[in-house]
Amino acid sequence: MDSLHFQVADDSHMAVLLPLVRAYHDFEQIVLSPQQRREALWPLLGPDSQFGRIWLIFTSQKVVGYVALCFGYSIELGGRDAFIDELFIIEEARGQGFGRQTLEFVIHQSASLKIAALHLEVARTNDRAKRLYLQAGFAARDRYHLMTFKVASN
């Protein structure tokens, strides 16, 4: 198995990151314009972002994906929390354990960032991803239902 390495994405990585994010959005049927995508990524770039981190995922040969972690806070869970907002591995690199390695990396990084809890969303129909997340120790919170209200910006 090829081992992975991770690099915090900064503004110099936008040309590499944008096509990966577009591929993920196409896969998940997320509709954003290129400008909206760029504007959404920008605040997460760099190692000192107050909003989160994006890491590019590399094998020895090439970039095979990215993972975005967005910071929050939870009274219930006792402190800083974070969402794995997006995790994407390119199709030809799937099934090689890269998702598992990436989750291990994010969990380790979260501990060093003093994050008390990690969350993620997964499509109800994505059984492969659900198995990966369960094996990594994530558990469904069946008592709760994630609900979203999209606030219009001015």
C-alpha positions as CSV (number, residue, x, y, z in Angstrom):
1,M,0.0,0.0,0.0
2,D,1.3,3.4,-0.9
3,S,1.7,5.7,2.1
4,L,0.1,9.1,2.1
5,H,1.4,12.4,3.1
6,F,-0.6,15.5,3.8
7,Q,0.1,19.2,3.2
8,V,-1.9,22.1,4.5
9,A,-3.4,23.9,1.5
10,D,-2.6,27.5,1.1
11,D,-3.4,30.1,-1.6
12,S,-0.6,28.7,-3.8
13,H,-2.6,25.4,-4.1
14,M,-5.8,26.8,-5.4
15,A,-5.2,25.6,-9.0
16,V,-4.8,22.0,-7.7
17,L,-7.6,22.2,-5.1
18,L,-10.4,23.7,-7.2
19,P,-10.6,20.7,-9.7
20,L,-10.7,18.3,-6.8
21,V,-13.5,20.2,-5.0
22,R,-15.4,20.5,-8.3
23,A,-15.1,16.7,-8.7
24,Y,-16.4,16.1,-5.2
25,H,-19.2,18.6,-5.7
26,D,-20.2,16.8,-9.0
27,F,-20.2,13.5,-7.1
28,E,-22.4,14.8,-4.3
29,Q,-24.5,17.0,-6.7
30,I,-23.5,20.2,-4.9
31,V,-24.2,23.2,-7.2
32,L,-21.8,26.1,-6.8
33,S,-20.3,28.4,-9.4
34,P,-16.5,28.5,-9.7
35,Q,-16.5,31.9,-8.0
36,Q,-18.6,30.6,-5.1
37,R,-16.4,27.6,-4.7
38,R,-13.2,29.8,-4.7
39,E,-14.8,32.2,-2.1
40,A,-15.9,29.3,0.1
41,L,-12.4,27.8,0.1
42,W,-10.4,30.9,0.6
43,P,-11.0,31.4,4.4
44,L,-9.8,27.8,5.1
45,L,-6.5,28.1,3.4
46,G,-3.2,28.3,5.3
47,P,-2.0,26.8,8.6
48,D,-3.4,29.6,10.8
49,S,-6.9,29.9,9.6
50,Q,-9.4,30.5,12.4
51,F,-12.1,28.7,10.4
52,G,-10.4,25.3,9.8
53,R,-7.9,23.5,7.6
54,I,-7.8,21.9,4.2
55,W,-5.1,19.3,3.6
56,L,-4.1,18.0,0.2
57,I,-3.6,14.2,0.2
58,F,-0.6,12.9,-1.7
59,T,0.8,9.5,-2.6
60,S,4.4,9.4,-3.7
61,Q,3.2,10.0,-7.3
62,K,0.5,12.6,-7.1
63,V,-2.3,14.4,-5.3
64,V,-5.2,11.9,-4.8
65,G,-7.6,14.1,-2.8
66,Y,-8.3,16.6,-0.1
67,V,-10.0,16.8,3.3
68,A,-11.6,20.0,4.8
69,L,-12.0,20.4,8.5
70,C,-14.2,23.3,9.7
71,F,-14.1,24.5,13.3
72,G,-17.0,25.1,15.7
73,Y,-17.8,24.9,19.4
74,S,-20.1,22.6,21.3
75,I,-21.4,23.2,24.9
76,E,-22.8,19.7,25.0
77,L,-19.5,18.1,23.9
78,G,-17.4,20.2,26.1
79,G,-15.4,22.5,23.8
80,R,-14.1,23.1,20.3
81,D,-15.6,20.7,17.8
82,A,-15.1,20.4,14.0
83,F,-16.8,19.0,11.0
84,I,-15.0,17.0,8.4
85,D,-16.9,19.1,5.8
86,E,-15.5,17.4,2.7
87,L,-13.3,14.3,2.2
88,F,-12.6,13.3,-1.4
89,I,-10.3,10.7,-2.9
90,I,-10.1,10.5,-6.7
91,E,-11.9,7.5,-8.2
92,E,-8.7,5.6,-9.3
93,A,-7.2,5.9,-5.8
94,R,-10.3,4.5,-3.9
95,G,-10.2,1.1,-2.3
96,Q,-6.6,1.3,-1.3
97,G,-7.1,2.4,2.4
98,F,-6.5,6.1,1.7
99,G,-9.8,7.1,3.3
100,R,-8.9,5.2,6.5
101,Q,-5.4,6.8,6.5
102,T,-6.9,10.2,6.0
103,L,-9.4,9.8,8.9
104,E,-6.5,8.6,11.2
105,F,-4.6,11.7,10.1
106,V,-7.5,14.1,10.8
107,I,-8.2,12.5,14.1
108,H,-4.6,12.9,15.1
109,Q,-4.5,16.5,13.9
110,S,-7.8,17.2,15.7
111,A,-6.3,16.1,19.0
112,S,-3.3,18.5,18.5
113,L,-5.8,21.3,17.7
114,K,-7.6,20.7,21.0
115,I,-10.8,19.6,19.3
116,A,-13.1,17.7,21.6
117,A,-15.4,16.1,19.0
118,L,-15.5,15.5,15.2
119,H,-18.6,15.4,13.1
120,L,-19.3,14.5,9.5
121,E,-22.2,14.0,7.2
122,V,-22.6,11.1,4.9
123,A,-25.3,10.4,2.3
124,R,-27.8,7.8,3.5
125,T,-27.2,5.8,0.4
126,N,-23.3,5.9,0.6
127,D,-22.9,2.5,2.3
128,R,-19.1,2.3,1.5
129,A,-18.4,5.6,3.2
130,K,-20.7,4.7,6.2
131,R,-18.7,1.5,6.7
132,L,-15.4,3.5,6.6
133,Y,-16.6,6.0,9.2
134,L,-18.1,3.3,11.5
135,Q,-14.8,1.4,11.3
136,A,-12.9,4.6,12.2
137,G,-15.1,5.0,15.4
138,F,-17.7,7.5,14.2
139,A,-21.2,6.7,15.5
140,A,-24.6,7.9,14.2
141,R,-26.4,10.1,16.7
142,D,-29.8,8.6,16.0
143,R,-31.5,10.8,18.6
144,Y,-30.7,13.9,16.5
145,H,-31.6,15.0,13.0
146,L,-29.3,17.5,11.3
147,M,-31.3,20.4,10.0
148,T,-30.0,23.4,8.0
149,F,-31.2,26.9,7.4
150,K,-29.3,28.7,4.7
151,V,-29.1,32.4,5.6
152,A,-29.2,34.7,2.6
153,S,-26.2,37.0,2.4
154,N,-26.5,40.6,1.4
